[in-house]
C-alpha cells in the first residue's frame, strides 16, 4: 500500500534552505529513490511519512516555517 511521504532536500545550486518533495511510496527507501530520480545530485536531509508540509518543516527546523517561503 502506498503512503504519503515528504522529503526535504538541498540542491547545491539553489539557496541554502531545504525544499520539499511530496510523493506516494511503499516505504522511505522508495520515496528517496523517487526524489533522486526526479532531482539527481541533491542531498536528502529529512524525510517523514506524512502529508503535512508545515509539520514536516517544523520537525526539521524546530520552529514554524512557511512552506512557500521557508521563512
N, C-alpha and C positions, 0 to 999 in steps of 0.2 A: 504494500500500500504506500502510495506517495504522500509525503507530508511537506508542509511549507518550511522552507529554510531561508534565513537571511545571513549572508556572509558579508563581512566588511573587508575591504581590500585597499591597498595603497598602490597607486601607479607611480613609479619613479618619475614619470614625465609630467605629472599633474601636481597640484598643491598637496601639502602635507596631510590634509585631513583625509580620513578614511571615507571611501564611498561604499554604498551598499549594493548588493546583488541579491535579488529575490528569485527563488526557483522552487519547483516541486521535485522532490528527490526521495529515493528509498532510504538514504542514511546520509550522514555528514560527508563521508568519503565521496559519495555520488554527487552531492551538492558542490563539493570542492572541484571535482572533475568538470562539472558543467561550467563553473566560473572560469577555470583555467582554459577551457576550450573557447569560451567567449572572449576572454581577455588574457591572452598569453603574456607571460612576463611580469604579471602583477604579484604582489606579496599579500597573501591572506593573513589578516591579523586577528580575526574573530569570527565566530560562527555560532548560530543557535538555531534550534528547531523552533521557529516562531514565524508569525506573520505580522508582528507589531514592530515597525521600524523604530518608533520612538523608544520603546522599551529596550530593544537591542542596542541602540546608540547610547542610552542611559547606562546600560550594563557595561558597555565598553569604556565610555568616557568618565563614568562615575558622577555625571550630572546631566540635567536635562539639556538636550541638544535638538535643534530643529532639523528634521531630516532633509529639508530642502536647502538649507544654508550651512549645515554643520556648525552653527553658532548657538 
